[in-house]
Amino acid sequence: QVQLVESGGGLVQPGGSLRLSCAASGFTFSSYAMSWYRQAPGKERELVAVISSAGGSTNYADSMKGRFTISRDNAKNRVYLQMNSLKPEDTAVYYCTLGGYWGQGTQVTVSS
């Protein structure tokens, strides 16, 4: 069965960086585009970034462009989200997704 396990969240000060990781299993990872979503308290889930199956194409939500970078390692069945210049409004639970499959999420808190 499909499993997506996120890690790497935590508490970081404004302006700091975090790298999220998602370990995927149960499907042919290299055949599928992968996405990161996030959900802040009291808000709807929003798309953060998408990466194509081979990693050659990426797309970002406007508010993340230039600060976040999505990447993947198909040999390791992992997708990553490098987050720089973090802001308090980036505080959310971040999810790795494959179509209708979601991981359990990892909490990112940006606060001084």
N, C-alpha and C positions, 0 to 999 in steps of 0.2 A: 504494500500500500504506500501511497505517497506520504512522505514525511518531510517536514520543513522545520528546522530547529535554528532559531536565531540566537545570537549571542553578541556581546560587546557593548551593550548599553551601560548606562551609569549616570553619575552626577558629574557635570562639567561646568566650569565657569563660562560666562559669556565670552565669546572670542576663541574659545577652545575648540578642540577637535576630538572626534571619536571615529572609530572604524567598526562598523557592524559587519557581522558575518552570518551567513545562512548556509547550513549544511543540508543538502537535499539527498533524498534516497527514494527508492521505490518506482523510479521511472527513468527513461533515457534522458538524462539531464541535458546533454548536448543538443538535443533535438528541439528544445523549447525556449522561447523567450521567458524571461523572469522579471518580476517587478518588486519594488518596495512601495508599500503604502504606510501611512501613519494615521493615528487617531489621537487627537488631543482631547482632554476632558471637556465634555459638553459639546463636542463638535463631531461632524461626520468624518468618516474616513476619507483621506485624500491621497491621490497618487503622488508619489515622490519621484520615481524614476523607473524606466524600463530599459532592458538590455536585450538585444536579439540573441538568438541561439548561439551564434558563433562569437558574439561579443563585438561585432563590427559596427553596430548601430545602437545609439543610446538616445533617450529622450528624457527630459526633466520638466517638472512643474516650474513655472516661471520664477517662483520665489526661491527655488533651490539652485537655479542655474548659476554657475560660477563658484558655488560654495560646496556642492555635493558632487561626488563622482561614483557612478555605479560601475562595477567591473565583475568579471567572473573568471573562474578557473575550471574549465571543463574536465581537466584531468583529476581534479579533487572534488568535483560535484559541489562547488561552492560559489555563491554570489556574495559580493561585498558592497558596502555603502560607506565610502569615506566622506565624512562630514566635517567641514572646516568652517571657521568663522561662525560658530554656533550662536544663536540668539535665544532669548527666553521663549520666544514664540515657536521655537523648534521643539519645545517640550511636548512629548507625545509617546505613545507606544508605537513602535515601528515593527511592521510585519513584512515578512518575505512571502510572496505569493506566486502561485502557478495556476492560472485560470481560477477555478473555484476553490482551490486548496490554499489554506492559510496556515502559517506557523502560529505558535503561541504568543509571539511578540516579545520584544525586549524594550524595557522602559528607558527612555532618554530624558533626563532632566537637566535643563540649562538654567543655572541659578548661581548668584553670588552669595 
